[in-house]
Structure formats: C-alpha cells, structure tokens
Amino acid sequence: MAVIERTERRPSPLRRREFRLYFIGNITSNIGSWLSNVALAVYMHHLTDSSFWVGVSVFGLFVPVIAFALPAGVLADRMDRVQLLRRAQLWMASLATLLTVLVAIDAANRWVVAAVSLGLGLGIAIAIPAMQALIPLLVPPEELHDAIQLNALTFNGARVVGPLAATAMLVTLGPAWAFGLNAVSYFALVAALSMIRKPPFPRAADRPPGPIREGIAYAWRHLRTRWMLLSIVAIGIALDPITTLSPALAQDLGIGRDGAGWIVAAWGGGAVLMILVAGRLIRAISEHGLGWVGLIALAAGVAGLGVAPTVWLAIPAAVLAGMGYITATMAFTTTIQADVPESLRGRVSALWTLAFLGPRAVAGVVDGALGDLLGPHTTTVIFSSVALVAAVLLRRVIAPKGEPVPPPA
C-alpha cells in the first residue's frame, strides 16, 4: 500500500495585518522608485550624452549612505522605527514632487538632477536601516525567513514593473510623468505605516542601545557576519553596470537608450523568478552556508551581459544575474538577521545598508568613466569579476554554522 506523504505548508506572513500593510505599501513605493531610477538614468543620458554623468546621479543617490547610514542605524535602535521610516518617505516624496515640477517646466539641468539625487539618497540612508530592523517586529521568529523573502520580493518585483513602466512612459508621456508617479508612490507606504500603530512582535533588547562602535565591533568580531557583509559589498559593486551602463548598453544593442528598462527589468525578473519558483532552494542554500553559489551565478550573468552581441542574449544574461543576486543576498541577509542580538539590530542593519549601497556611490562614477573610456561592454565584464573574487574568498574563510556569537566590544 502506497504511503502518501503530506508536506505541511507554512502559513504566510501576509496573513498578519501589520506585515501585509507594510508589504503592500512597500512594493508600491519600490515600483515608483525603480520607475524613477531608470527614468533618471535615461534623462541624465539625454541631457549629457555621457555615462559619467549618469554615474554622477548614481553617486548622488548613494553617497549619503556612506555618511548617514551608521547614524541612521543608531536612530533605528533608539526611535520608533515606524515613525522614522514614515518621515523618511515624506522627505523623499517632497523631493520627487520638486523634480517633477522642474522637469515639467523644462527647468531641470544636470546639476538639478544631481542635487535631487543627493537629497533622495539621504532619505534612502535613513529609511533602509529602519526598514530592515522593522521586519523582525512584524512577524514571529519562525516566520522571519519568509518575511525577509517577501520583503525581497517587493524590491525585485519592483525592478521588473518599474523599469518596464519607465520604458513605456519615457517614449509616450515623458520623464515628468515618471517622476510624478514616483512621488505619488511614496505616499502609499506613508499611508500603510500610518495604519501600523504598534508592531505586534516587539523584541526585548538584552541591553540599552549604545554607540555606533558597538555595531561595528560586533560585525568585525563575528566572522560570519563580517564576511557576509564584505560579500554584500561585492554584490553592490558587481551589479552597478546594470543601472549605470544600461542606457549605453541598450544603445549599443540596438534598442535605444530608452530601452534601458528592459535590461533592468530582466535582472529584476530573474530575482522574482528565483523567489517564486525556487524559494525552498534559497532557504536550503541559506541554511547550509552556500551563498557563494549565488555570487558565482551573479558573476556569470553580469559577464554574459557584457559580452552579449545582441539583446536576445543580453536579456537571459541579466535574468541569470538577477537569480544569482537574490540567492546570495537572501542567504547573507537571513543569516545576519538570525545572528544579530536585538540591541544591535538597527546598527547592523545600517552596516548592511552601507555595505550594499555605499560602494555604489564610488562604483557608479568609476563605472561611468570607464564606460566612456573603454566602452560599456568591457567595463561590465570587469565589474563582474568582483563577485567571482568574493565567491572564492567567502568559500575559503566562512565560519562553520555553529560559530558562537561574541558580545559587543
């Protein structure tokens, strides 16, 4: 007699009201952000005909992370995270509205775009640590992995919908509409956060929040966290050509620089595909410390994008890059969140933000300058090697699963 095994399906964190509100608001806001990111790159390329100036706008978005992410992590440990995130969203909505008006009346130039990017970057620096530290308060510990995976889905689903919407909007209604919709999208998350009065699963800290140096000391002394954060740095650098060089790559591939959204959307699509189809595989990779496999796939995908002679080969390569990116990022982020003590969560989340976004401030400018000098294809291949080197190093030095967590210095 055949034995039929039934696999019990875990309930989704989306059944919880507060997490569901956050999820809906966040995915709406992220779609607007990626619509704006692609429109911003294309608009700057139209203004200047230079990948370097696209890199300058990327620099503006991410350099505030270097200066403010760590202080923002302290705020996330000391303040109401819901209120902090809501204020950051309101700040970014105001700037997006200003850019919309300036573009609509033809008063924007390269300096205006760079300045607005800088202001948006400040909002990002404050928002991301609060967002990362808020998620564990919206679900019980046993649902944290699934909640992080769904949170990743909001970002990567937005990387599909937003760039495709940007591509359509740029060739029909124009960039002002793209920036205006981004401004509206920020208010969706503001509304959702306004309905979350109190996180349902508060976690008691083992000590009062201390200075920034405690989070830095913890991340450095905890070998697994240290190398995963360094690998997050490599992911951010290796991915940069997909945004900074996408207008130039699209132009070389014969779809025009307005077609940059197709490349970015393919990358996001690969990440979404991996989450929806291979979520259990990502969990297994996370649990067994195999995030370096994702780094290898990321390197192969970005390199493939660089050498692709046609758009029909470039799109699958970008999809592979997205699959590798989300596998590695999910594996590293879940492990870091599971390891970190509650009293340090905001500051370690700030280090994650700094690791992922901070290097892109420099990488965007370098990437753009090299793209103008060597060409976008060669530069893309060069940047892909960073992920491959990180995979080799992580494979050699990562700590065993049972590594003890040392107390902060």
C-alpha positions as CSV (number, residue, x, y, z in Angstrom):
1,M,0.0,0.0,0.0
2,A,1.5,3.3,-1.1
3,V,2.2,5.8,1.7
4,I,1.2,9.3,0.8
5,E,3.3,11.9,2.5
6,R,1.8,15.3,3.1
7,T,4.1,18.3,3.4
8,E,2.6,20.8,5.7
9,R,2.7,24.2,4.2
10,R,3.8,27.0,6.5
11,P,1.3,29.9,6.8
12,S,2.4,33.1,5.0
13,P,3.4,36.2,7.0
14,L,1.0,38.0,4.7
15,R,-1.9,36.8,6.9
16,R,-0.7,39.1,9.6
17,R,-2.3,42.6,9.2
18,E,0.7,44.7,10.0
19,F,3.1,42.9,7.7
20,R,0.5,42.8,4.9
21,L,0.1,46.6,5.2
22,Y,3.9,47.1,5.1
23,F,4.2,44.7,2.1
24,I,1.6,46.4,0.0
25,G,2.9,49.9,0.8
26,N,6.5,48.9,0.2
27,I,6.0,47.2,-3.1
28,T,4.1,50.2,-4.4
29,S,6.8,52.6,-3.2
30,N,9.5,50.4,-4.7
31,I,7.8,50.3,-8.1
32,G,7.8,54.1,-8.1
33,S,11.4,54.2,-7.1
34,W,12.6,51.9,-9.8
35,L,10.4,53.7,-12.4
36,S,12.2,56.9,-11.3
37,N,15.7,55.3,-11.2
38,V,15.5,54.2,-14.8
39,A,13.9,57.4,-15.9
40,L,16.6,59.4,-14.0
41,A,19.5,57.5,-15.7
42,V,17.9,57.9,-19.2
43,Y,17.0,61.6,-18.6
44,M,20.6,62.3,-17.5
45,H,22.0,60.5,-20.5
46,H,19.7,62.6,-22.7
47,L,20.9,65.8,-21.1
48,T,24.6,65.0,-21.2
49,D,25.1,62.1,-23.7
50,S,27.6,60.7,-21.1
51,S,27.7,57.6,-18.9
52,F,29.9,59.5,-16.5
53,W,27.1,61.9,-15.7
54,V,24.7,59.0,-15.2
55,G,27.3,57.8,-12.7
56,V,27.2,61.2,-11.0
57,S,23.5,60.8,-10.5
58,V,24.1,57.3,-9.0
59,F,26.8,58.9,-6.8
60,G,24.2,61.4,-5.5
61,L,21.7,58.6,-4.7
62,F,24.2,56.5,-2.7
63,V,26.9,58.8,-1.2
64,P,24.7,59.9,1.7
65,V,24.6,56.2,2.7
66,I,28.3,56.4,3.4
67,A,27.8,59.5,5.7
68,F,24.5,58.8,7.3
69,A,23.7,55.0,7.3
70,L,25.5,54.4,10.6
71,P,23.9,57.3,12.5
72,A,20.6,56.2,10.9
73,G,21.2,52.7,12.4
74,V,21.5,54.3,15.9
75,L,18.2,56.1,15.3
76,A,16.6,52.8,14.3
77,D,17.7,51.3,17.6
78,R,16.6,54.3,19.7
79,M,13.5,55.6,17.9
80,D,10.1,54.3,16.9
81,R,11.0,52.6,13.6
82,V,7.6,53.0,12.0
83,Q,7.7,56.8,12.6
84,L,11.3,57.1,11.4
85,L,10.5,55.3,8.2
86,R,7.4,57.3,7.6
87,R,9.3,60.6,8.0
88,A,11.9,59.4,5.5
89,Q,9.2,58.6,3.0
90,L,7.6,62.0,3.3
91,W,11.0,63.7,2.7
92,M,11.6,61.6,-0.5
93,A,8.0,62.3,-1.7
94,S,8.7,66.1,-1.4
95,L,11.9,65.9,-3.5
96,A,10.3,63.7,-6.1
97,T,7.5,66.3,-6.4
98,L,10.0,69.1,-6.8
99,L,11.8,67.2,-9.6
100,T,8.5,66.5,-11.4
101,V,7.7,70.2,-11.4
102,L,11.2,71.3,-12.6
103,V,11.2,68.7,-15.4
104,A,7.7,69.6,-16.5
105,I,8.6,73.3,-16.9
106,D,11.9,72.4,-18.5
107,A,13.9,74.0,-15.7
108,A,16.0,70.9,-14.8
109,N,19.6,70.5,-15.8
110,R,22.4,68.1,-14.9
111,W,23.1,69.9,-11.6
112,V,19.4,69.9,-10.6
113,V,19.2,66.2,-11.2
114,A,22.4,65.5,-9.3
115,A,21.2,67.7,-6.3
116,V,17.7,65.9,-6.2
117,S,19.5,62.6,-6.4
118,L,21.6,63.6,-3.4
119,G,18.5,64.5,-1.4
120,L,16.8,61.2,-2.3
121,G,20.0,59.4,-1.2
122,L,19.7,61.0,2.3
123,G,16.2,59.6,2.6
124,I,17.4,56.2,1.5
125,A,20.2,56.2,4.0
126,I,17.7,56.9,6.8
127,A,14.9,54.5,5.5
128,I,16.8,51.3,4.8
129,P,18.2,50.6,8.3
130,A,14.8,51.3,9.8
131,M,13.1,49.1,7.3
132,Q,15.5,46.2,7.8
133,A,15.2,46.5,11.6
134,L,11.4,46.8,11.5
135,I,10.6,43.5,9.7
136,P,11.5,41.2,12.7
137,L,9.0,43.2,14.8
138,L,6.1,42.4,12.3
139,V,6.4,38.6,12.4
140,P,7.3,35.9,15.0
141,P,10.8,34.5,14.8
142,E,9.8,31.3,13.0
143,E,8.4,33.4,10.1
144,L,11.4,35.7,9.7
145,H,12.9,33.9,6.7
146,D,9.7,34.0,4.8
147,A,9.1,37.7,5.8
148,I,12.6,38.6,4.5
149,Q,11.9,36.6,1.3
150,L,8.7,38.5,0.8
151,N,10.4,41.8,1.5
152,A,13.0,40.9,-1.1
153,L,10.1,40.2,-3.5
154,T,8.8,43.8,-3.1
155,F,12.2,45.1,-4.2
156,N,12.7,42.7,-7.0
157,G,9.2,42.7,-8.3
158,A,9.5,46.5,-8.5
159,R,12.7,46.0,-10.5
160,V,10.5,44.3,-13.2
161,V,7.4,46.5,-13.2
162,G,9.1,49.9,-12.5
163,P,11.7,49.7,-15.4
164,L,9.1,48.4,-17.9
165,A,6.7,51.2,-16.9
166,A,9.6,53.7,-17.2
167,T,10.4,52.4,-20.7
168,A,6.8,52.8,-21.8
169,M,6.3,56.2,-20.1
170,L,9.5,57.7,-21.5
171,V,8.5,57.0,-25.1
172,T,4.9,58.1,-24.6
173,L,4.2,60.6,-21.8
174,G,7.7,61.8,-21.0
175,P,10.0,61.8,-17.9
176,A,7.9,64.3,-15.8
177,W,5.2,61.7,-15.6
178,A,7.6,59.0,-14.5
179,F,9.0,61.3,-11.7
180,G,5.4,62.3,-10.7
181,L,4.2,58.7,-10.3
182,N,7.2,58.1,-8.1
183,A,6.2,61.0,-5.9
184,V,2.7,59.5,-5.6
185,S,4.0,56.0,-4.8
186,Y,5.9,57.2,-1.7
187,F,2.5,58.2,-0.1
188,A,1.3,54.5,-0.4
189,L,3.9,53.4,2.1
190,V,3.2,56.5,4.3
191,A,-0.4,55.5,4.4
192,A,0.4,51.9,5.2
193,L,2.8,52.9,8.0
194,S,0.1,55.3,9.4
195,M,-2.2,52.2,9.9
196,I,0.5,50.3,11.8
197,R,0.1,51.8,15.2
198,K,2.4,49.3,17.1
199,P,4.5,46.4,15.8
200,P,2.8,43.2,17.0
201,F,6.0,41.3,17.9
202,P,8.3,43.6,19.8
203,R,11.6,42.0,20.8
204,A,13.2,42.8,24.1
205,A,16.7,44.1,23.8
206,D,19.4,42.5,26.0
207,R,20.9,45.9,26.8
208,P,20.1,49.6,26.1
209,P,21.2,50.9,22.7
210,G,24.8,52.0,22.7
211,P,27.1,53.9,20.3
212,I,27.8,53.1,16.7
213,R,31.1,51.5,17.5
214,E,29.3,48.6,19.2
215,G,27.6,47.6,16.0
216,I,30.9,47.9,14.1
217,A,32.8,45.9,16.7
218,Y,30.2,43.1,16.7
219,A,30.2,42.9,12.9
220,W,34.0,42.7,12.8
221,R,34.4,40.1,15.6
222,H,31.6,37.9,14.3
223,L,33.4,36.1,11.5
224,R,30.3,35.0,9.6
225,T,28.7,38.5,9.7
226,R,32.0,40.2,8.7
227,W,32.5,38.1,5.5
228,M,28.8,38.2,4.5
229,L,28.8,42.0,4.8
230,L,32.0,42.1,2.7
231,S,30.3,39.9,0.1
232,I,27.3,42.3,0.1
233,V,29.8,45.0,-0.8
234,A,30.9,42.8,-3.8
235,I,27.3,42.3,-4.9
236,G,26.6,46.0,-4.9
237,I,29.8,46.7,-7.0
238,A,29.3,43.9,-9.5
239,L,25.6,44.9,-10.1
240,D,26.4,48.6,-10.8
241,P,26.7,48.3,-14.7
242,I,23.1,47.1,-14.8
243,T,21.9,50.6,-13.8
244,T,24.8,53.0,-14.6
245,L,25.6,51.5,-18.0
246,S,22.2,50.2,-19.0
247,P,21.4,53.3,-21.3
248,A,24.7,52.9,-23.1
249,L,24.4,49.1,-23.3
250,A,20.9,49.4,-24.7
251,Q,22.0,51.9,-27.3
252,D,24.9,49.5,-28.4
253,L,22.4,46.6,-28.5
254,G,20.2,48.5,-31.0
255,I,17.2,49.1,-28.8
256,G,18.0,52.8,-28.0
257,R,18.9,54.2,-24.6
258,D,15.2,54.5,-23.7
259,G,15.3,50.6,-23.8
260,A,17.5,50.5,-20.7
261,G,14.4,49.4,-18.7
262,W,14.4,46.1,-20.5
263,I,17.8,45.2,-19.1
264,V,17.0,46.3,-15.5
265,A,13.6,44.6,-15.7
266,A,15.3,41.3,-16.8
267,W,17.6,41.5,-13.8
268,G,14.6,42.0,-11.5
269,G,12.7,39.3,-13.3
270,G,15.4,36.8,-12.6
271,A,15.3,37.6,-8.9
272,V,11.5,37.3,-8.8
273,L,11.6,34.0,-10.7
274,M,14.1,32.7,-8.2
275,I,11.9,33.8,-5.2
276,L,8.7,32.4,-6.6
277,V,10.0,29.1,-8.2
278,A,13.0,28.2,-6.1
279,G,12.2,29.7,-2.7
280,R,13.0,26.4,-0.9
281,L,16.3,26.2,-2.7
282,I,17.2,29.7,-1.5
283,R,16.3,28.6,2.1
284,A,18.4,25.4,1.7
285,I,21.3,27.5,0.4
286,S,20.9,29.9,3.3
287,E,20.8,27.1,5.9
288,H,23.9,25.4,4.6
289,G,26.1,28.4,4.1
290,L,26.2,28.2,0.3
291,G,25.5,31.8,-0.6
292,W,28.8,31.9,-2.6
293,V,26.9,29.8,-5.2
294,G,24.7,32.8,-5.8
295,L,27.8,35.0,-6.2
296,I,29.1,32.8,-9.0
297,A,25.8,32.9,-10.8
298,L,25.8,36.7,-10.4
299,A,29.3,37.0,-11.9
300,A,28.4,34.7,-14.8
301,G,25.2,36.7,-15.6
302,V,26.9,40.2,-15.5
303,A,29.8,38.9,-17.6
304,G,27.3,37.4,-20.0
305,L,25.6,40.8,-20.3
306,G,28.9,42.4,-21.1
307,V,29.9,40.0,-23.9
308,A,26.4,39.6,-25.4
309,P,26.3,40.8,-29.0
310,T,22.5,41.0,-29.2
311,V,19.7,41.9,-27.0
312,W,18.3,38.4,-27.2
313,L,21.5,37.1,-25.4
314,A,21.8,40.1,-23.1
315,I,18.3,39.6,-21.6
316,P,18.9,36.0,-20.5
317,A,22.2,37.0,-19.0
318,A,20.6,39.8,-17.0
319,V,18.0,37.2,-15.8
320,L,20.8,34.9,-14.6
321,A,22.4,37.9,-12.8
322,G,19.2,38.5,-11.0
323,M,18.9,34.9,-9.9
324,G,22.4,34.9,-8.6
325,Y,22.0,38.2,-6.9
326,I,18.8,37.3,-5.0
327,T,20.2,33.9,-3.9
328,A,23.3,35.4,-2.4
329,T,21.6,38.4,-0.9
330,M,18.9,36.4,0.7
331,A,21.3,33.8,2.1
332,F,23.5,36.5,3.6
333,T,20.7,38.8,4.9
334,T,18.8,35.9,6.6
335,T,21.8,34.6,8.4
336,I,22.9,38.1,9.6
337,Q,19.3,38.8,10.9
338,A,19.2,35.5,12.7
339,D,22.6,36.0,14.3
340,V,22.4,39.6,15.4
341,P,21.2,40.5,19.0
342,E,18.1,42.7,19.2
343,S,20.0,45.6,20.9
344,L,22.3,45.8,17.8
345,R,19.8,45.1,15.1
346,G,19.4,48.7,13.9
347,R,23.2,49.3,13.7
348,V,24.0,46.1,12.0
349,S,21.1,46.8,9.5
350,A,22.8,50.1,8.9
351,L,26.1,48.3,8.2
352,W,24.1,46.1,5.7
353,T,22.8,49.3,4.1
354,L,26.3,50.8,4.0
355,A,27.8,47.5,2.5
356,F,25.2,47.2,-0.2
357,L,24.6,50.8,-1.2
358,G,27.6,52.8,0.0
359,P,30.2,51.3,-2.5
360,R,27.8,52.1,-5.4
361,A,28.5,55.8,-4.9
362,V,32.1,55.4,-6.0
363,A,31.3,52.4,-8.3
364,G,28.8,54.5,-10.3
365,V,31.3,57.2,-11.1
366,V,34.1,54.8,-11.8
367,D,31.8,52.6,-13.9
368,G,30.5,55.5,-15.9
369,A,34.0,57.0,-16.5
370,L,35.4,53.6,-17.6
371,G,32.3,53.0,-19.7
372,D,33.0,56.3,-21.6
373,L,36.7,55.3,-21.9
374,L,36.7,51.5,-22.6
375,G,33.1,51.0,-23.7
376,P,30.1,49.7,-21.7
377,H,30.7,46.0,-22.6
378,T,34.3,45.8,-21.5
379,T,33.5,47.7,-18.3
380,T,30.6,45.4,-17.5
381,V,32.8,42.3,-17.7
382,I,35.5,44.0,-15.5
383,F,32.9,44.7,-12.8
384,S,31.5,41.1,-12.9
385,S,34.9,39.8,-11.7
386,V,34.3,41.4,-8.2
387,A,31.5,38.9,-7.4
388,L,33.7,36.0,-8.6
389,V,36.6,37.0,-6.3
390,A,34.2,37.4,-3.4
391,A,32.8,33.9,-4.0
392,V,36.3,32.4,-3.9
393,L,37.2,34.3,-0.7
394,L,33.9,33.5,1.1
395,R,34.2,29.8,0.2
396,R,37.6,29.8,1.9
397,V,37.0,31.7,5.1
398,I,33.3,31.4,6.1
399,A,32.8,30.2,9.6
400,P,31.0,27.0,10.5
401,K,27.3,27.0,11.2
402,G,27.9,26.7,14.9
403,E,30.1,29.7,15.3
404,P,29.4,31.4,18.7
405,V,28.2,35.0,18.8
406,P,30.7,37.1,20.8
407,P,29.3,40.0,22.8
408,P,29.9,43.5,21.5
409,A,33.3,45.1,22.5
